[in-house]
Amino acid sequence: MGEVMDIKETTTPEETIKRLFEWSHNYESGNNPYCVYLDLIGYSVAYYGETIVKNPSECLGYLEYTMLAECLTLFENNGYETIYNIIDELTQEEE
């Protein structure tokens, strides 16, 4: 059997957040795992003045919870400024 991949050791914070961001394109705008992440870390309130997702359970399954957890663990070694800058860059790329 192969080894289990440790996402924290094999990807950068940018890649981890981008993975969730891109996966969320499979969902409707404003009701997706990436928006849940923005709500959980306070980004949506800081930048938009309110949370985005009204019922997170509608867009979260086991894979999405895992991806969210991976993104949340980025705070172990990165501050809000770093994470928010990554999100800003992703948003600008999308525009």
MODELLER restraints for C-alpha pairs under 7 A, 6 or more apart:
rsr = mdl.restraints
at = mdl.atoms
rsr.add(forms.Gaussian(group=physical.xy_distance, feature=features.Distance(at['CA:13:A'], at['CA:74:A']), mean=6.40, stdev=0.5))
rsr.add(forms.Gaussian(group=physical.xy_distance, feature=features.Distance(at['CA:14:A'], at['CA:86:A']), mean=6.12, stdev=0.5))
rsr.add(forms.Gaussian(group=physical.xy_distance, feature=features.Distance(at['CA:16:A'], at['CA:71:A']), mean=6.23, stdev=0.5))
rsr.add(forms.Gaussian(group=physical.xy_distance, feature=features.Distance(at['CA:17:A'], at['CA:71:A']), mean=5.94, stdev=0.5))
rsr.add(forms.Gaussian(group=physical.xy_distance, feature=features.Distance(at['CA:20:A'], at['CA:34:A']), mean=5.93, stdev=0.5))
rsr.add(forms.Gaussian(group=physical.xy_distance, feature=features.Distance(at['CA:20:A'], at['CA:67:A']), mean=6.20, stdev=0.5))
rsr.add(forms.Gaussian(group=physical.xy_distance, feature=features.Distance(at['CA:21:A'], at['CA:34:A']), mean=5.39, stdev=0.5))
rsr.add(forms.Gaussian(group=physical.xy_distance, feature=features.Distance(at['CA:24:A'], at['CA:32:A']), mean=5.48, stdev=0.5))
rsr.add(forms.Gaussian(group=physical.xy_distance, feature=features.Distance(at['CA:24:A'], at['CA:33:A']), mean=5.78, stdev=0.5))
rsr.add(forms.Gaussian(group=physical.xy_distance, feature=features.Distance(at['CA:24:A'], at['CA:34:A']), mean=5.83, stdev=0.5))
rsr.add(forms.Gaussian(group=physical.xy_distance, feature=features.Distance(at['CA:30:A'], at['CA:52:A']), mean=6.11, stdev=0.5))
rsr.add(forms.Gaussian(group=physical.xy_distance, feature=features.Distance(at['CA:30:A'], at['CA:53:A']), mean=6.31, stdev=0.5))
rsr.add(forms.Gaussian(group=physical.xy_distance, feature=features.Distance(at['CA:31:A'], at['CA:53:A']), mean=5.37, stdev=0.5))
rsr.add(forms.Gaussian(group=physical.xy_distance, feature=features.Distance(at['CA:31:A'], at['CA:59:A']), mean=6.71, stdev=0.5))
rsr.add(forms.Gaussian(group=physical.xy_distance, feature=features.Distance(at['CA:32:A'], at['CA:59:A']), mean=5.56, stdev=0.5))
rsr.add(forms.Gaussian(group=physical.xy_distance, feature=features.Distance(at['CA:33:A'], at['CA:59:A']), mean=6.27, stdev=0.5))
rsr.add(forms.Gaussian(group=physical.xy_distance, feature=features.Distance(at['CA:33:A'], at['CA:60:A']), mean=6.44, stdev=0.5))
rsr.add(forms.Gaussian(group=physical.xy_distance, feature=features.Distance(at['CA:33:A'], at['CA:64:A']), mean=6.37, stdev=0.5))
rsr.add(forms.Gaussian(group=physical.xy_distance, feature=features.Distance(at['CA:35:A'], at['CA:52:A']), mean=6.27, stdev=0.5))
rsr.add(forms.Gaussian(group=physical.xy_distance, feature=features.Distance(at['CA:35:A'], at['CA:53:A']), mean=6.43, stdev=0.5))
rsr.add(forms.Gaussian(group=physical.xy_distance, feature=features.Distance(at['CA:36:A'], at['CA:53:A']), mean=6.06, stdev=0.5))
rsr.add(forms.Gaussian(group=physical.xy_distance, feature=features.Distance(at['CA:36:A'], at['CA:56:A']), mean=6.38, stdev=0.5))
rsr.add(forms.Gaussian(group=physical.xy_distance, feature=features.Distance(at['CA:37:A'], at['CA:68:A']), mean=6.46, stdev=0.5))
rsr.add(forms.Gaussian(group=physical.xy_distance, feature=features.Distance(at['CA:38:A'], at['CA:44:A']), mean=5.34, stdev=0.5))
rsr.add(forms.Gaussian(group=physical.xy_distance, feature=features.Distance(at['CA:39:A'], at['CA:51:A']), mean=5.37, stdev=0.5))
rsr.add(forms.Gaussian(group=physical.xy_distance, feature=features.Distance(at['CA:39:A'], at['CA:52:A']), mean=6.50, stdev=0.5))
rsr.add(forms.Gaussian(group=physical.xy_distance, feature=features.Distance(at['CA:44:A'], at['CA:50:A']), mean=6.05, stdev=0.5))
rsr.add(forms.Gaussian(group=physical.xy_distance, feature=features.Distance(at['CA:44:A'], at['CA:51:A']), mean=5.45, stdev=0.5))
rsr.add(forms.Gaussian(group=physical.xy_distance, feature=features.Distance(at['CA:44:A'], at['CA:52:A']), mean=6.61, stdev=0.5))
rsr.add(forms.Gaussian(group=physical.xy_distance, feature=features.Distance(at['CA:45:A'], at['CA:51:A']), mean=5.58, stdev=0.5))
